[in-house]
Amino acid sequence: MKKFGTYRGRRVRLDNPRYIKPGEPGHGRKKFVVYADLGRGKVKRVVFGQPGMRIRRANPKARASFRARMNCSTSKDKGTARYWSCMKW
């Protein structure tokens, strides 16, 4: 079931990363945007990802290196870019 919330008066889909569209704030500076549900009715906009880079999830060495570098085993806060980057990897 899809969850929706309100962010600055707009209805947004929660916890669903997507590409930043041209003309949207952050386009060209970051690759993805997600509206994170922080609980108790709080919604936060999180932008993450380097626009020119690919996510090489299929490469085991690259995946292990990224997850070790970002310390993904301890990322628990949905309000951070690190959490969502680790989820993509």
NUDOBA-286599 format. One line per 10 residues: number of its first residue (from 1); their letters; for each residue x, y, z of C-alpha. Coordinates in steps of 0.001 Angstrom, whole numbers, always signed. Layout:
N
NUM) a) X/Y/Z | ... $
END
This chain:
89
1) mkkfgtyrgr) +0/+0/+0 | +1337/+3406/-950 | +1733/+5960/+1843 | +1080/+9622/+1247 | +1783/+12641/+3419 | +1811/+16420/+3273 | +4975/+18423/+2657 | +4579/+22224/+2552 | +903/+21940/+1647 | +1408/+19390/-1143 $
11) rvrldnpryi) +416/+15739/-1106 | +3545/+13622/-1663 | +4349/+9942/-1800 | +6441/+8891/+1203 | +9598/+6758/+1328 | +9797/+6385/-2449 | +13064/+7666/-4014 | +12821/+9089/-7527 | +14971/+11062/-9955 | +14917/+14858/-9602 $
21) kpgepghgrk) +13139/+16306/-12632 | +14514/+19243/-14662 | +13278/+22519/-13230 | +12877/+21057/-9748 | +15028/+22397/-6889 | +18255/+20406/-6692 | +18292/+19295/-10345 | +21888/+19114/-11579 | +23278/+19196/-8037 | +21775/+15923/-6788 $
31) kfvvyadlgr) +20336/+12845/-8495 | +17455/+11590/-6316 | +14787/+13011/-4024 | +12678/+11256/-1414 | +10075/+12500/+1018 | +10883/+10664/+4248 | +8245/+9871/+6838 | +9885/+10649/+10192 | +6837/+9651/+12222 | +4405/+11743/+14262 $
41) gkvkrvvfgq) +3201/+13462/+11064 | +6637/+14871/+10151 | +7796/+14710/+6535 | +11286/+15716/+5341 | +12593/+16202/+1795 | +15949/+14463/+1360 | +18081/+14862/-1773 | +21029/+12550/-2401 | +23300/+11041/-5047 | +25936/+12458/-7361 $
51) pgmrirranp) +24353/+13254/-10755 | +27197/+12036/-12988 | +27780/+8713/-11259 | +26169/+5320/-11817 | +25060/+2967/-9046 | +27137/-166/-9631 | +25146/-2516/-7430 | +25871/-5536/-9656 | +29634/-5221/-9070 | +30314/-6996/-5739 $
61) karasfrarm) +33639/-5223/-5128 | +32182/-1763/-5794 | +29154/-2534/-3636 | +31260/-3753/-700 | +33586/-764/-986 | +30722/+1754/-1041 | +28886/+142/+1878 | +32089/+51/+3964 | +32973/+3657/+3076 | +29494/+4955/+3948 $
71) ncstskdkgt) +29249/+2756/+7068 | +25874/+1445/+5887 | +25517/-1103/+8677 | +24756/+1715/+11145 | +22529/+3970/+9008 | +19096/+3943/+10668 | +17813/+7551/+10380 | +15454/+7935/+7392 | +15991/+11695/+7470 | +19569/+11451/+6149 $
81) arywscmkw) +21017/+11133/+2666 | +23344/+8378/+3884 | +20380/+6133/+4765 | +18812/+6482/+1314 | +22148/+6095/-518 | +22731/+2874/+1365 | +19230/+1683/+475 | +19990/+2240/-3229 | +23239/+246/-2929 $
END
